């Protein structure tokens, strides 16, 4: 009888806890934990729990403009845009992947060129070699892309590297380029389209004309192995492929 009373009391106490007090893990945080398990171990009280014991604020709570989500992103902002894998013409201002939390990326890949270089390896790439990071399995994923592309000689004219690792700021902005982290490759610049080339003088929030000459099959192979494509951005950069498994997980 006493045991039954204790069980009933436990049930009463549990159900009496208000729903607001029960922690809810944001979907984006869940995806980051799954995408980067070597660095992100959990979520607690609004923070990502890092594997080294540090905490990183997931959402700073600020209402941000489109440009602020690019220039001053927290982890939550990285999921603010849609990466549409069903359409080949991006919707207005949908740039999923252009928003990167620098604190998180520097934590994972390195906070300086010297730190990033410690993890770079040379990956064979169709008669060339490109530097790519081993962090998060990015180099292995690029090797998998190359292996699959070897079976498609009709795509080989698009594969000449136009650059991978390069520690620098985004041109015309004060945020770090994805190339800084060694998990991005540009290819076939001669066959590429970039939004400012086609729309000179346009600002980030102005309407622009879309352009692309890359075949769909090439894009799908990269995406299969964890890379997003800059051609799916409204502010398109069709030569650009970036290892971002969390974006693909959020946009299946």
WOQUIDA-V409920 format. One record per run of one state. SS is the DSSP state (A for helix, B for strand, O for the rest). FROM is the first residue (numbers start at 0). TO is the last residue. Records with the same first field share a line. If there is no record, write none. Layout:
SS = FROM-TO / FROM-TO
//
This chain:
O = 0-0 / 16-17 / 21-25 / 35-38 / 44-45 / 50-53 / 57-64 / 71-73 / 79-100 / 109-111 / 117-118 / 125-126 / 133-133 / 149-151 / 158-159 / 163-167 / 169-174 / 176-176 / 181-182 / 187-187 / 191-192 / 198-214 / 224-225 / 232-235 / 237-238 / 243-243 / 250-251
A = 1-15 / 18-20 / 26-34 / 65-70 / 74-78 / 101-108 / 112-116 / 134-148 / 152-157 / 177-180 / 188-190 / 194-197 / 215-223 / 229-231 / 244-249
B = 39-43 / 46-49 / 54-56 / 119-124 / 127-132 / 160-162 / 168-168 / 175-175 / 183-186 / 193-193 / 226-228 / 236-236 / 239-242
//
